[in-house]
Amino acid sequence: MPAAAQLANTKHVFFVGIILCASGYVSPPVALVLGLVYGLSVVHPFAAETRSFIKLLLQASVVLLGFAMNLQQVVRAGSSGFLYTAVGITFSLLVGTGLAMLFKVGGKPGLLISAGTAICGGSAIAALAPVLAANDEEIAIAMGTIFVLNSIALLLFPPIGHALRLSQQQFGLWAALAIHDTSSVVGASAKYGAEALVVGTTVKLARALWIVPLTLATAAVIRRRAARGAAASVKIQWPWFIGLFVLAAVANTYAKAGPLAELYPALGRLGRLGLTVTLFLIGTGINRATIRKVGLGPMLQGVVLWLIVGSLTLAAIHAGWVHL
C-alpha cells in the first residue's frame, strides 16, 4: 500500500475511534484499551495536536462531571462517615507513596495511582494530572492500573460479600471505600442489592468531593516547592477548573429552576463521554518504547495498595468497627 494511502487510513481509523468513544457505547476502560491498540499498532498522525488537546479536554470533563453530583445526598452520606473517609484517604496516600518508593515508581504516576485508589479512580487522576503537569504516559500508566483493578473488583466483590454474609449496608460501604471508580461501585453494588446500591453510590460520591482539597493542596505544595527551589521562575497554575467543578455541583443541587436545569443530566453525561474520549486519546499516544520504559512497578504498586486497602476495609466492616 502506498505511504499516502496508509497515512489516510491511519487518520480515518483515528477519527472513527473518537466517534465510537463519544457515542456512549464504549466504557472508559475499553476506550483506553482501544487507544493503546492504536498507539501500539501505527504511527500516530496527530501526536502533537493530541497532546495539546488532552489537558483541556480533561479539565472540561472534570467540570462537567460536577453536574452529576447532588451535594445534599453527598453531605448526608459523608457526615456519618467523615472520620472513616479522612483516615482511609490519608492511609491510602501514605501507603501508596511508600509502595511507589519500594517499587521505584516515578513521583507523578505514583501519586496518581495513590490518589486514584484513595478517592475515586479515574476522576481523581483526571483532576490531579493537569496540576502535576503529568504527561500522556504517566496518565495512561495510572489510568490503566486503576481500570484493570476496577474490572477485577466488579467481578470479585459480590461473591466475596455473599460468602461473608455481609449485609446490604455493609457491602455498599465496602464497595464505596475499596473500589476505585464510581461506575464500578455502582455495578458491584447493583449486583448485590438495591440497598447496597444506594449506600455505595452516596458514600462514593461523598468520597469524590475529596478531589477538591487534595487537588488544591497538591497545587499549593508544588507552588511552594517551586518558589523555594531553582524552579522559581516556573509558573504553577492553580486548578481553577476544580472551582468550576464545585460550582457545577452546587448548581445541580440548588439551582433546579429555569431552562438550564434541564440540561444538568445531559452535561453530566457529556463529562463522562469527554473523559472516555480523553482516555482513548491518551492511549493513542503510547507506543512500545513507552511500555518497555514503564515496567511492572506501577502495576505492582496499584495491586498491592488495593489489596491492602480492600482487605483492611473489609475486615473493619465485618468486625463492626466501621459502619454508617
TORLUM-322327 format. One record per residue (C-alpha): residue number from 1; residue in one letter; x, y, z. Coordinates in pm, whole numbers, plus 50000, padded with zeros to 5 digits. Example, Ala and Ser with C-alpha at 12.3 -4.5 7.8 and 13.67 -1.06 7.14 Angstrom:
% residues 2
+-----+--------+-------+-------+-------+
| num | residu |     X |     Y |     Z |
+-----+--------+-------+-------+-------+
|   1 |      A | 51230 | 49550 | 50780 |
|   2 |      S | 51367 | 49894 | 50714 |
+-----+--------+-------+-------+-------+
% end
This chain:
% residues 324
+-----+--------+-------+-------+-------+
| num | residu |     X |     Y |     Z |
+-----+--------+-------+-------+-------+
|   1 |      M | 50000 | 50000 | 50000 |
|   2 |      P | 50138 | 50346 | 49910 |
|   3 |      A | 50251 | 50556 | 50204 |
|   4 |      A | 49991 | 50826 | 50131 |
|   5 |      A | 49705 | 50576 | 50132 |
|   6 |      Q | 49834 | 50414 | 50451 |
|   7 |      L | 49852 | 50753 | 50624 |
|   8 |      A | 49496 | 50833 | 50512 |
|   9 |      N | 49369 | 50501 | 50653 |
|  10 |      T | 49550 | 50568 | 50981 |
|  11 |      K | 49379 | 50906 | 51009 |
|  12 |      H | 49040 | 50756 | 50930 |
|  13 |      V | 49078 | 50491 | 51199 |
|  14 |      F | 49178 | 50761 | 51449 |
|  15 |      F | 48864 | 50966 | 51388 |
|  16 |      V | 48643 | 50657 | 51387 |
|  17 |      G | 48786 | 50572 | 51729 |
|  18 |      I | 48700 | 50920 | 51860 |
|  19 |      I | 48343 | 50896 | 51727 |
|  20 |      L | 48299 | 50548 | 51875 |
|  21 |      C | 48422 | 50656 | 52218 |
|  22 |      A | 48199 | 50964 | 52209 |
|  23 |      S | 47893 | 50755 | 52122 |
|  24 |      G | 47831 | 50633 | 52476 |
|  25 |      Y | 47856 | 50266 | 52379 |
|  26 |      V | 48218 | 50235 | 52492 |
|  27 |      S | 48320 | 50236 | 52859 |
|  28 |      P | 48626 | 50432 | 52976 |
|  29 |      P | 48842 | 50119 | 53028 |
|  30 |      V | 48757 | 49992 | 52679 |
|  31 |      A | 48835 | 50337 | 52533 |
|  32 |      L | 49180 | 50326 | 52691 |
|  33 |      V | 49240 | 49977 | 52551 |
|  34 |      L | 49130 | 50085 | 52202 |
|  35 |      G | 49365 | 50381 | 52220 |
|  36 |      L | 49653 | 50160 | 52332 |
|  37 |      V | 49591 | 49917 | 52046 |
|  38 |      Y | 49601 | 50207 | 51803 |
|  39 |      G | 49913 | 50361 | 51954 |
|  40 |      L | 50099 | 50030 | 51958 |
|  41 |      S | 49999 | 49941 | 51601 |
|  42 |      V | 50058 | 50256 | 51394 |
|  43 |      V | 50249 | 50581 | 51391 |
|  44 |      H | 50022 | 50850 | 51538 |
|  45 |      P | 49946 | 51108 | 51265 |
|  46 |      F | 49830 | 51375 | 51513 |
|  47 |      A | 50062 | 51314 | 51810 |
|  48 |      A | 50150 | 51679 | 51878 |
|  49 |      E | 49795 | 51807 | 51833 |
|  50 |      T | 49655 | 51535 | 52059 |
|  51 |      R | 49895 | 51615 | 52343 |
|  52 |      S | 49791 | 51980 | 52331 |
|  53 |      F | 49420 | 51894 | 52336 |
|  54 |      I | 49422 | 51631 | 52612 |
|  55 |      K | 49479 | 51874 | 52902 |
|  56 |      L | 49190 | 52099 | 52800 |
|  57 |      L | 48954 | 51806 | 52746 |
|  58 |      L | 49049 | 51653 | 53081 |
|  59 |      Q | 48972 | 51973 | 53269 |
|  60 |      A | 48646 | 52034 | 53083 |
|  61 |      S | 48533 | 51676 | 53153 |
|  62 |      V | 48601 | 51713 | 53525 |
|  63 |      V | 48394 | 52033 | 53537 |
|  64 |      L | 48101 | 51869 | 53357 |
|  65 |      L | 48112 | 51569 | 53592 |
|  66 |      G | 48012 | 51812 | 53868 |
|  67 |      F | 47665 | 51834 | 53713 |
|  68 |      A | 47612 | 51467 | 53808 |
|  69 |      M | 47665 | 51530 | 54180 |
|  70 |      N | 47396 | 51609 | 54437 |
|  71 |      L | 47562 | 51779 | 54733 |
|  72 |      Q | 47271 | 51717 | 54969 |
|  73 |      Q | 47296 | 51341 | 54926 |
|  74 |      V | 47674 | 51362 | 54945 |
|  75 |      V | 47671 | 51559 | 55270 |
|  76 |      R | 47419 | 51321 | 55430 |
|  77 |      A | 47630 | 51020 | 55341 |
|  78 |      G | 47959 | 51190 | 55416 |
|  79 |      S | 47870 | 51332 | 55756 |
|  80 |      S | 47833 | 50990 | 55918 |
|  81 |      G | 48147 | 50851 | 55761 |
|  82 |      F | 48363 | 51163 | 55757 |
|  83 |      L | 48621 | 51027 | 56001 |
|  84 |      Y | 48645 | 50691 | 55822 |
|  85 |      T | 48689 | 50867 | 55490 |
|  86 |      A | 48955 | 51106 | 55616 |
|  87 |      V | 49154 | 50829 | 55785 |
|  88 |      G | 49114 | 50596 | 55486 |
|  89 |      I | 49227 | 50854 | 55231 |
|  90 |      T | 49526 | 50959 | 55441 |
|  91 |      F | 49624 | 50596 | 55496 |
|  92 |      S | 49596 | 50514 | 55125 |
|  93 |      L | 49806 | 50813 | 55022 |
|  94 |      L | 50078 | 50737 | 55275 |
|  95 |      V | 50096 | 50365 | 55199 |
|  96 |      G | 50074 | 50435 | 54825 |
|  97 |      T | 50367 | 50676 | 54848 |
|  98 |      G | 50570 | 50417 | 55036 |
|  99 |      L | 50490 | 50147 | 54781 |
| 100 |      A | 50580 | 50383 | 54496 |
| 101 |      M | 50924 | 50425 | 54654 |
| 102 |      L | 50955 | 50049 | 54713 |
| 103 |      F | 50872 | 49960 | 54353 |
| 104 |      K | 51066 | 50259 | 54212 |
| 105 |      V | 50764 | 50422 | 54052 |
| 106 |      G | 50812 | 50783 | 53944 |
| 107 |      G | 50667 | 51059 | 54161 |
| 108 |      K | 50383 | 51163 | 53930 |
| 109 |      P | 50241 | 50821 | 53834 |
| 110 |      G | 50296 | 50705 | 54192 |
| 111 |      L | 50087 | 50992 | 54329 |
| 112 |      L | 49821 | 50949 | 54060 |
| 113 |      I | 49781 | 50579 | 54141 |
| 114 |      S | 49768 | 50653 | 54514 |
| 115 |      A | 49507 | 50928 | 54465 |
| 116 |      G | 49303 | 50711 | 54231 |
| 117 |      T | 49295 | 50434 | 54491 |
| 118 |      A | 49228 | 50670 | 54782 |
| 119 |      I | 48946 | 50875 | 54632 |
| 120 |      C | 48764 | 50788 | 54311 |
| 121 |      G | 48982 | 50633 | 54045 |
| 122 |      G | 48982 | 50795 | 53703 |
| 123 |      S | 48812 | 51117 | 53819 |
| 124 |      A | 49081 | 51184 | 54080 |
| 125 |      I | 49354 | 51111 | 53827 |
| 126 |      A | 49188 | 51340 | 53573 |
| 127 |      A | 49172 | 51622 | 53828 |
| 128 |      L | 49529 | 51584 | 53955 |
| 129 |      A | 49705 | 51522 | 53623 |
| 130 |      P | 49692 | 51884 | 53497 |
| 131 |      V | 49810 | 52014 | 53834 |
| 132 |      L | 50108 | 51778 | 53831 |
| 133 |      A | 50174 | 51852 | 53462 |
| 134 |      A | 50168 | 51475 | 53407 |
| 135 |      N | 50238 | 51363 | 53051 |
| 136 |      D | 50036 | 51115 | 52845 |
| 137 |      E | 50247 | 50818 | 52950 |
| 138 |      E | 50214 | 50895 | 53322 |
| 139 |      I | 49837 | 50940 | 53295 |
| 140 |      A | 49799 | 50620 | 53093 |
| 141 |      I | 50005 | 50424 | 53347 |
| 142 |      A | 49782 | 50536 | 53633 |
| 143 |      M | 49455 | 50502 | 53442 |
| 144 |      G | 49543 | 50160 | 53307 |
| 145 |      T | 49636 | 50028 | 53651 |
| 146 |      I | 49320 | 50162 | 53812 |
| 147 |      F | 49087 | 50035 | 53541 |
| 148 |      V | 49231 | 49683 | 53544 |
| 149 |      L | 49169 | 49663 | 53919 |
| 150 |      N | 48820 | 49811 | 53874 |
| 151 |      S | 48729 | 49529 | 53638 |
| 152 |      I | 48856 | 49268 | 53882 |
| 153 |      A | 48664 | 49425 | 54172 |
| 154 |      L | 48343 | 49430 | 53970 |
| 155 |      L | 48366 | 49051 | 53937 |
| 156 |      L | 48510 | 48954 | 54277 |
| 157 |      F | 48335 | 49177 | 54530 |
| 158 |      P | 47975 | 49040 | 54511 |
| 159 |      P | 48080 | 48673 | 54558 |
| 160 |      I | 48308 | 48770 | 54849 |
| 161 |      G | 48025 | 48970 | 55006 |
| 162 |      H | 47784 | 48676 | 54979 |
| 163 |      A | 48045 | 48431 | 55115 |
| 164 |      L | 48099 | 48652 | 55422 |
| 165 |      R | 47724 | 48720 | 55454 |
| 166 |      L | 47769 | 49095 | 55450 |
| 167 |      S | 47451 | 49296 | 55492 |
| 168 |      Q | 47335 | 49526 | 55214 |
| 169 |      Q | 47464 | 49826 | 55406 |
| 170 |      Q | 47797 | 49661 | 55486 |
| 171 |      F | 47857 | 49565 | 55125 |
| 172 |      G | 47765 | 49910 | 54990 |
| 173 |      L | 48004 | 50070 | 55237 |
| 174 |      W | 48284 | 49827 | 55150 |
| 175 |      A | 48236 | 49880 | 54777 |
| 176 |      A | 48243 | 50259 | 54821 |
| 177 |      L | 48561 | 50251 | 55029 |
| 178 |      A | 48756 | 49985 | 54839 |
| 179 |      I | 48659 | 50012 | 54469 |
| 180 |      H | 48821 | 50292 | 54272 |
| 181 |      D | 48569 | 50428 | 54021 |
| 182 |      T | 48210 | 50530 | 54094 |
| 183 |      S | 48085 | 50337 | 53790 |
| 184 |      S | 48237 | 50013 | 53922 |
| 185 |      V | 48096 | 50083 | 54270 |
| 186 |      V | 47752 | 50120 | 54111 |
| 187 |      G | 47797 | 49799 | 53910 |
| 188 |      A | 47912 | 49585 | 54201 |
| 189 |      S | 47655 | 49729 | 54445 |
| 190 |      A | 47370 | 49687 | 54198 |
| 191 |      K | 47455 | 49317 | 54168 |
| 192 |      Y | 47439 | 49283 | 54546 |
| 193 |      G | 47107 | 49459 | 54604 |
| 194 |      A | 46903 | 49780 | 54597 |
| 195 |      E | 47004 | 49899 | 54945 |
| 196 |      A | 47371 | 49828 | 54875 |
| 197 |      L | 47340 | 50037 | 54558 |
| 198 |      V | 47203 | 50339 | 54747 |
| 199 |      V | 47467 | 50318 | 55023 |
| 200 |      G | 47755 | 50253 | 54784 |
| 201 |      T | 47663 | 50536 | 54546 |
| 202 |      T | 47608 | 50806 | 54809 |
| 203 |      V | 47918 | 50720 | 55013 |
| 204 |      K | 48129 | 50708 | 54697 |
| 205 |      L | 48002 | 51048 | 54585 |
| 206 |      A | 48087 | 51188 | 54928 |
| 207 |      R | 48435 | 51043 | 54891 |
| 208 |      A | 48468 | 51200 | 54547 |
| 209 |      L | 48438 | 51550 | 54695 |
| 210 |      W | 48781 | 51499 | 54850 |
| 211 |      I | 48915 | 51562 | 54499 |
| 212 |      V | 48879 | 51933 | 54573 |
| 213 |      P | 49101 | 51967 | 54885 |
| 214 |      L | 49355 | 51715 | 54755 |
| 215 |      T | 49394 | 51898 | 54424 |
| 216 |      L | 49421 | 52239 | 54589 |
| 217 |      A | 49669 | 52109 | 54847 |
| 218 |      T | 49881 | 51949 | 54576 |
| 219 |      A | 49889 | 52274 | 54379 |
| 220 |      A | 49990 | 52466 | 54693 |
| 221 |      V | 50275 | 52223 | 54770 |
| 222 |      I | 50405 | 52236 | 54413 |
| 223 |      R | 50395 | 52614 | 54411 |
| 224 |      R | 50576 | 52638 | 54744 |
| 225 |      R | 50849 | 52398 | 54631 |
| 226 |      A | 50893 | 52585 | 54305 |
| 227 |      A | 50921 | 52915 | 54488 |
| 228 |      R | 51194 | 52780 | 54720 |
| 229 |      G | 51395 | 52593 | 54458 |
| 230 |      A | 51561 | 52653 | 54127 |
| 231 |      A | 51224 | 52634 | 53952 |
| 232 |      A | 51108 | 52963 | 54100 |
| 233 |      S | 51063 | 53104 | 53752 |
| 234 |      V | 50823 | 52824 | 53659 |
| 235 |      K | 50461 | 52932 | 53663 |
| 236 |      I | 50248 | 52692 | 53865 |
| 237 |      Q | 49887 | 52710 | 53754 |
| 238 |      W | 49619 | 52677 | 54019 |
| 239 |      P | 49345 | 52426 | 53934 |
| 240 |      W | 49068 | 52679 | 53872 |
| 241 |      F | 48868 | 52412 | 53694 |
| 242 |      I | 48814 | 52248 | 54035 |
| 243 |      G | 48627 | 52561 | 54141 |
| 244 |      L | 48408 | 52526 | 53834 |
| 245 |      F | 48353 | 52160 | 53926 |
| 246 |      V | 48221 | 52268 | 54267 |
| 247 |      L | 48000 | 52537 | 54111 |
| 248 |      A | 47855 | 52277 | 53874 |
| 249 |      A | 47772 | 52051 | 54169 |
| 250 |      V | 47614 | 52345 | 54355 |
| 251 |      A | 47404 | 52432 | 54050 |
| 252 |      N | 47287 | 52073 | 54010 |
| 253 |      T | 47187 | 52062 | 54377 |
| 254 |      Y | 47026 | 52400 | 54439 |
| 255 |      A | 46955 | 52572 | 54104 |
| 256 |      K | 46671 | 52345 | 53996 |
| 257 |      A | 46454 | 52616 | 53840 |
| 258 |      G | 46492 | 52754 | 53490 |
| 259 |      P | 46561 | 52608 | 53147 |
| 260 |      L | 46927 | 52538 | 53220 |
| 261 |      A | 46838 | 52295 | 53499 |
| 262 |      E | 46704 | 52054 | 53241 |
| 263 |      L | 47049 | 52039 | 53087 |
| 264 |      Y | 47230 | 51922 | 53403 |
| 265 |      P | 47187 | 51546 | 53346 |
| 266 |      A | 47300 | 51584 | 52986 |
| 267 |      L | 47603 | 51788 | 53093 |
| 268 |      G | 47698 | 51520 | 53348 |
| 269 |      R | 47676 | 51254 | 53077 |
| 270 |      L | 47880 | 51478 | 52846 |
| 271 |      G | 48153 | 51493 | 53109 |
| 272 |      R | 48160 | 51114 | 53124 |
| 273 |      L | 48183 | 51095 | 52745 |
| 274 |      G | 48458 | 51358 | 52745 |
| 275 |      L | 48659 | 51152 | 52992 |
| 276 |      T | 48607 | 50844 | 52775 |
| 277 |      V | 48735 | 51024 | 52464 |
| 278 |      T | 49028 | 51160 | 52665 |
| 279 |      L | 49130 | 50809 | 52766 |
| 280 |      F | 49122 | 50700 | 52402 |
| 281 |      L | 49342 | 50995 | 52305 |
| 282 |      I | 49583 | 50920 | 52589 |
| 283 |      G | 49609 | 50558 | 52479 |
| 284 |      T | 49688 | 50656 | 52121 |
| 285 |      G | 49998 | 50839 | 52243 |
| 286 |      I | 50153 | 50526 | 52396 |
| 287 |      N | 50397 | 50318 | 52193 |
| 288 |      R | 50613 | 50010 | 52250 |
| 289 |      A | 50909 | 50213 | 52372 |
| 290 |      T | 50691 | 50369 | 52641 |
| 291 |      I | 50565 | 50030 | 52760 |
| 292 |      R | 50919 | 49897 | 52792 |
| 293 |      K | 51023 | 50208 | 52982 |
| 294 |      V | 50737 | 50187 | 53232 |
| 295 |      G | 50792 | 49829 | 53351 |
| 296 |      L | 50590 | 49644 | 53617 |
| 297 |      G | 50642 | 49887 | 53904 |
| 298 |      P | 50320 | 50090 | 53869 |
| 299 |      M | 50102 | 49781 | 53837 |
| 300 |      L | 50267 | 49627 | 54143 |
| 301 |      Q | 50211 | 49947 | 54339 |
| 302 |      G | 49845 | 49961 | 54239 |
| 303 |      V | 49774 | 49594 | 54307 |
| 304 |      V | 49946 | 49581 | 54647 |
| 305 |      L | 49789 | 49909 | 54760 |
| 306 |      W | 49444 | 49792 | 54651 |
| 307 |      L | 49481 | 49458 | 54829 |
| 308 |      I | 49588 | 49632 | 55150 |
| 309 |      V | 49308 | 49889 | 55140 |
| 310 |      G | 49041 | 49639 | 55033 |
| 311 |      S | 49130 | 49369 | 55288 |
| 312 |      L | 49170 | 49607 | 55584 |
| 313 |      T | 48845 | 49785 | 55499 |
| 314 |      L | 48661 | 49454 | 55467 |
| 315 |      A | 48800 | 49330 | 55799 |
| 316 |      A | 48698 | 49652 | 55978 |
| 317 |      I | 48346 | 49649 | 55833 |
| 318 |      H | 48297 | 49276 | 55900 |
| 319 |      A | 48410 | 49323 | 56260 |
| 320 |      G | 48169 | 49614 | 56307 |
| 321 |      W | 48442 | 49874 | 56362 |
| 322 |      V | 48338 | 50075 | 56055 |
| 323 |      H | 47969 | 50137 | 55991 |
| 324 |      L | 47722 | 50410 | 55895 |
+-----+--------+-------+-------+-------+
% end
